[in-house]
Amino acid sequence: MKIKMCDHIDVSGIRIEASQSVFTICNVNEDQFVTYSCKKCYNEIKELEHKIISKEEFEKYL
């Protein structure tokens, strides 16, 4: 499964506040991907078919 992170999350290890992080599984045209997004980007994602998951569940895909 593909993993995506929003542009507002620094992948070098410095993370935004956990309370602002949203972990989701999204479905687009039969493709599934896992995202780690901030609330701002989540507002764009929630228009897609999605399911919110826990941080622990997200980490299983890494």
Order of alpha helices (4+ residues) and beta strands (2+ residues): beta-beta-beta-alpha-beta-alpha
